[in-house]
Amino acid sequence: MNATTRSAQRAPTRRRGALVWLALLPFGLAILLFLLLPTLSLVWGSFHLRDGSFSPANYTFLLSPDQIRPFQNSVLLSASTMLVGGICGLVIGQALLSSGSLLVRELGVTFSSVAANFAGVPLAFAFIATLGVAGLVTRFLAGLGIDLYGAGFTLYSMVGLATVYAYFQLPLMVLLILPALQAMRREWREAAENLGAGRWYYLRRVAIPILLPSVIASMLLLFANAFGAYATAYALTTGFLAIVPIEISNVISGDVNFDPGQGDVLAIGLAFIMAICVVGQVWLQRRTSRWMQR
């Protein structure tokens, strides 16, 4: 093969490479405008006090007891809804696959897709109409002699907010875990049975070790999803519940407590926790993909 032939073969390759970079240009601009520049703006603003002076004092504010409490509440809320939604979603996902009915599986996936995206203000109002003081379910249970609010339950508390969050966390877990459940090969179970392994031994030694990274990765996404949710919590509690997204809103939109620098510091703390969840999820998914490709 002479030099002219090699040069002619490399020309289409370079042309395709240029077209690929041209197609990726809008994606790169979106990352720059909506991820990198806002992040740099947050970091820069976090070092400025209310009077505009440059100082790291906002980070000492973040470590104060009053600001640690919103993070503690957000972690507790996210962890509880992660566990409830994750465990229930895993069970429901396995039940959909075990049903053997394509119609049941499609209906379950369709409902999960709708419910996972039904959040924000409409979800808060729907639960107020359902489990509020005069809600449909509350009045129905009162007719049966069960007084939810008399027993201490209230929709406008951490427990009530966790109940609302579980509504979209559970179907989201179903959507996240179904691909991993579908990737479990029948041959693995048949091979274990041929070697004399029982059902529980197969679950303990084969199924659970393979599925566990996917389950944990999906739960990390549930944690991040709940940690950053704002509209539902604000509409339900009118901003009086101390969680990080609401606290950010209070310091950047209030008249008395207005302090953009403190809001930037809180946002950096929120973004840091969510970044840990995303990085952990990506790492675990890579570990799982190695098993699934074998």
N, C-alpha and C positions, 0 to 999 in steps of 0.2 A: 504494500500500500504506500503510494507516494505522498509527498507533503500536500499536494493539491487536493487529493481525496480526503485526507484527514482534516484539512481546513474546511472543506465543504461539509463534512459531517458535524464539525463543531459549530458551524454557523446556526443551524436550526436549534441546537441546544442553548446557545446564548440568547437566541430570540425568545425561546420559551421561558428562560430564566427572567428575561426582562419583562415579559408579560405577567409572570407570577408576581414579581415585585410591584408592578403597576396595579394588579388586582388587590394586593395587600395594603396599598397606600391608604385607602379610606379607613381600613381597620386600624392602621397605625395612627392616623389622625384622631380617630375616636379615642384610642387609648391615651394619646397625648392630652386631648382637650378635656376628657371626662374622668381620667384617673391620675395621670402624672401631675398636671398643673394644679388640680384641686388639692392633691396631697401636699405639694410644695407650698401652696397657699396656707393650708392648715398648719404646717410646721412653722412657717414664717410668722403667722398670726399668733401662734401659741407663745412666742417670745416677746409679745408686746402687751403692755398693761393698758388699762382703760384710758389713761392719759396719753398713750402713744409711745411711751418710753420703752426702750429695749431692756428686757429683764427675764430671767428664768423663774421668776417668783410664781408664775401660774402653775408650775409643776409641783411646787410645795402645796398649793391649793388643792391639787388633785389628790394628795396624800392625806388631806384633812379628814377627820371622822365623818363630817357631813357629806363629803363626796365619795368616801369609800362605801357608804351605805347604798347608794344607787347601784354601784357595781355588784355589791353583795346580793341585792334584790334581783338584779338582772340575771346573775349567774344562777341563783336559786330557781327563778322562773324558767329560765332556758333549760336547766338541767332536768327539772321535773317534767316539763312538757316533752323534752327529748326522750326521756325514759318511757313515759306513757305512750307517746306517739310511736316511738321506735319499736317497743315490744308488741304493742297491739297491731301496728302496721306489718311487722314481720309475720305474725300469726295469720293476719288476713291475707297477706300476699301468698303464703304457703297454702292457705285454704282455697284461694282462687285457682292455683295451679293444680291442686289435688282434686278439684271438683270434676275434672275431665270434660267439662262443658265449655266449648269455645264461646258460646253466648254469655254464660255467666262471667267468664274472664273478661270479655270485651265490655260488658256492662260495668263490672268492677273498675276496670281501668278508666272508662269514660267518666264515671262518677268521681273517681279519685282526681282526675285531671281538672274537673270543674271545681270540686271542693278545695283542692290545694291552692287554687287561685282566687277563691272567694274569701277575701280578707279586707282589712281596712274598715272604713266607716260603715259600709253596708252590713258587714258581719257583726259589728258592735250593735247596730240597731236591731238586727235579726235576733240576737241573743237577749237584748232588752225586752223585745216582744215575746220571747219564749221563756226566759228565766228571770226576768225582772220582777220587781215587787208585785206588779199586776200582770205578769206574763202568763201565757196560756198554760204552760206546764206547771207553773207555781200555783195557779188557781185550781188546776186539775188535781194536783197533789193535796191542796188544802181541802178539797171536797172529800178526799179519802182520809182526812185526819192527819196529814203530814204537813207540818208547817216548816218549810225550809228556812225562812228568815228567822223564825222563832227559835230554831235549833242553832242559829249562829252563822248560817251560810248567807253570803251576800255576793252578788255578781260584781260588785264594785270594789273588790279586794284582790289580794294576790291569788287566793284560791279561785275566785271567780274568773280572773284574767287567765289563769292557767287552764281553766275549763274551756274558755273561748279559744285559746291558742291550740289546744288539743284538737279542735275541729279541723284546722288546716295542717297540723303537724302529722296526724295519722295518715291521711290520704297521700301526703307528700312522701312519707316513708314507704307506702305501698308502691308508688311510682319508682322510687329510688332502688328498692331492693328486688323488684321483680326481675330485672335483667340478670342479677346474680343468681337468683333461684332458678331461672330458666336455663342458666349455663351449667347447672349441676348435671353431670352425665349419668344416664341410666347404667352405663357400663361399670361405673365405679361401684354402684350398689350391688350389681350382679356379681362382680368379681369378689366383693367382700362376702357375699352370701355363699359363693362357691368355695371360699376358703374357710367357711364355718362361722363367720361373724354374724352375730345376732343384730337385731334392729338397733338396740341401744348402743352396742359396741360400734356399729357403723356411724351412728350420730356422733358419738364421743370422739372417735379416732379419725373420721374422714370428713363428714359433713360440716360439723361445727368448726374444726380448724380451717377449712377452706372458706366457709361463709363468714367467719368472724371478722376478718379485715373489712369486708364489704359492709357488714352490719355496723361496725364502729365508724367507718367512713360516712355512711348514710346518717348516722346519729350526729356526727360532727356538723354536717350540713343542717340538720334540724336545730342544733344548738345555735349556730350562726343565724339561721332564719328567725328564730325567736328573739335572739339577743338584739337584732337590729330592727325589729318591728316597732312601728311608732303609731300609725294612724289608728289601729284598733285600740291600743291602750289609751291613747289620748281621748278618743271619742267615748270610750267606756268610763273612764275615770276623770274626765275633764282636766287632766294634767296634775292631779293631786297625788298620784302614786309615784314614789321615788324609784324610778328606773332610769337607766342612762339616756335613752332617746328623749324621754320627757324632760330630764334635767338639762339636756342640751337646748331644748326648745325654751325652757324657762330663762336661761342666761343669755340667749341671743334675741329674744322677742319681748322680754319684760321691760317695764319702765324703771323699776327700782333696782332689780338685779342684773340689768343689762351689762354684760361684759363679754365681748366677742372673744377675747383671749382665753378666758376660761372655757367658753364653748369649744374653741379649737382644741384645747387640751383634752377635754372630755371626748371629743370626736376622735382624736388620735388614740386614746385609750380603747375606745370602742373598735376602731379599725384594727388595732394591734391584736385584740382578742379574736376578731373575726378572721384576720390573716392567719393566725395559728390554726384555726379550725380548717381553713381552706387548704393550707399546706399539708396538714395531717391527712386530710381527705385525699389529696392527690397522691401522697406517698403510699397510703394504704391501698388505693385503687390500682396503683402500679404493681404492688405485691400480689393483689388478687388476679390481675390480668396474666401474670406469669403462669399461675395455676390453670386458669381457664384455657390458655392456649396450648397446654400440653396434651 
